[in-house]
Amino acid sequence: MERLFVKICGVTNLEDALCASNWGADAVGFNFYHRSSRVISPGEAASIVAGLPPGIAPVGVFVNPSREEVLSVLREVRLSALQFSGNESPSEISGFGLPVYKAIHVAHSGSVAQMGSYNVEAFLLDTHSEGEFGGTGKVFDWEIALPAKKFGNVILAGGLTPENVADAVKTVSPFGVDVSSGVEKSSRSKDPDKIKKFVIRAREAHSQLHS
């Protein structure tokens, strides 16, 4: 049975990153999008990454960045993967030498058709919200994610919480799950108990599905 990939996104401090690691998350996401309420500077991210134990991957999250913007962050922060959460084309997200996660903003069943144009490590399916690029806490119809799996690994996002993640995993059987607002006390502070419940319930559901 392949292990369920779990990513805690929108991390802004070492305490939250270590909490995610302690409960078995595979990755933490650092948001470099200047309009995000969870934005973090490369220097802050580098400091957190330096304090991470082995086994948890730091992921840089970008929205429609210039190539130089990404390269500038990479010069300062030791990242394991890149997530592009805007309207980037396949060519704009290639050639960085790291695994790439491409966010697809799901409004309806036709939203997943564009996935066929990309060759990436995984697709992060998030809820479409006009003028927003993730972190809205809104859920989309998980049934849409089922045909999306033919295009590659699917990481389910968008409004996931400790209360609904088990149902999401059982419905979609995704490669992974991603959460930001669903485990927060505020936009820049995670709730340790919610992180614990989210990871445990996601993995339990995955185990039950594949037992």
N, C-alpha and C positions, 0 to 999 in steps of 0.2 A: 504493500500500500504506500503510495507516494504521500509524503508529509504535506499537510496543508500549509501553504505560505501565508504568514500573517504579518501585515505591515501597519505600524502605528504612525500616522502622518501628522504633520503640523507641530512637530516637536520643537520647543524653543529653549529647553534647559536640560542640563545633565541629569537632574533628578528624575525627570519624566523618561528620559532615554534609558536610564538604568532600570527603572521600574518595568519598562517594556521588555528589556533584556531578561530581567529576573523571572518574568512570567512566561518566557519562551517565545517572544516575538522574533521573527526572522529579520525584520528591517525596521528602521525608523526613517521618516521622511522629513527633510528640511526644505522649507518653502522659501525660494529666492524671488518670488513674484512680489514686486514692490507694492501692489495694491491689496495684498492679502493681510488680514488682521494677524496672521501667524508668520509674517515675514521675518526672516533672520538674516543677519549679515554673514558674509563668508568668514569673517574673523570669529564670530560667535559660534558658527557651525564647526569650524576647525577646532575650537576649544572643546566642544562637546565630543566630537569624534575622537579626539586624543584621549578622552576618558572612558571610551567604550571598551568593554571586554571583547575578546575574540568571539566570533560566531553571530554577531548581529551586523547587518549591512546598512551603512549610511547611504541614503538615496537623496539625490538633489532633485527638487521639483521646480520646473521652469514653465513659464507661460509665454509663448511667442517670443523667445529671446533671440538676440543676435548671436551669431556664432562666437563672436569675441566675448560676449557676456558669459557664455557657458565655459569657454576656455579660461577666462579670468577666474571664475570660481574654482575650476579644476586645478589651477595653479596654487590655490590657497587651501583647498579642502580635499582630503583623501576620501573620495566617494567610491562606492562599489557599483552604483548604477545611476542612470539618469531617467527621470520621468518628465515627459513633455505633456502638459495639460492644456495646451491652447489649440490653435488651428494649424499647427505645423504640418508641412508637406513631408513625404517620405525622405526627400533629399536633405531637408533641413535638420533632420534628427539623426543622420547617419555620419559615420566617420569619426566618432569621438573615442573609439577604442574601449567602450564600456557597454554592458548590457543596457538596453533601452526599454522602458515601459511607455506605451503610448495611450494616453487617456482618450476615450471615446465618449462623447456626451450624448446620452441616450434620451431622445424625445419620443421616438416611436420605433416600430420594427424595422423601418428602412434605415435607421441611424447606423446599423452595424455593417451595412454594405461597404462602406469606405475602408473597413478593416483589411479587405483583400489587397489593398495597394501597399500595405506596410509589411516589412520583414523585421519583426522586433521580438524581444525576449518574451514579452507578455503585453496584453491589452488590459487597461484598467477601465472598466465600464462604470461611468459615473452618471449622475442625473443631470440632464440638460436644464439649465436655468438661465434665462436671458441675461446676458451681461456678466455672468458669473463663471468662474472656472474651478468648480469644486468647493468642498467645504460648506455646502449649503444645508446639509442635514436632511435632504429630501430623498425619498426612495423612488425608484422607477420600477416598472413591471418586470420582475425577475424572469418571467417566461421569455422575454426578449433575449436574455443572455444565453439561452439554450442553443439556438442556431448559431450564435456568435462563436461558440466553442470550436466550430469547424475551421476558423481562421487562425487558431493558435491558443496559447494559454490565456485564460481569462481570470483577472483579479476583480472580484466584485467589490464595488464601492457605492457610495451614495446613500446616506441616511442609515447606515448600519449602526446598531447599538448592541449592548449585551443582551437586550430583550429579544431582538429579532434575528441575530446573526445565525442561530441554530437553524431557524426556518429557511434562511437564505441559503445556507450551505446544503441543506437537504433538498431544496428545490433545484439548485443549479449544479451542485457538485463541482465548484470552480477549482481552478489551480490555486487560488488564494483569495484572501479578503483584506480590505483596507479600511481603516477607520480614522477619523480625525475628530469632528465635533461630537460624535457619539460616545467618546470617553473623556469628555472635558468637564472641568469645573468652570472654566472661563476660556476665552479664545486662545489664551497663552499659558494655560495651566491644565494638565491632565489630572484625572481622578484615579488614584491608584487602584481603588476597589473596582472601578469600571474597567480598567485595563485587565485586571486579573480575571474578572467574569467574562469579558469579551474573548480573551485568548482561550480560556478553559472551555467555554461553551462552543466556540467555533471548532476546536479540535475534537471535542466529544462528539459533535454532530458528524464530523468527517469520519471519525472512527466507526460510528454506528452505521454510516452509509456504506462503508467498505469492509465491515466485519462478516 
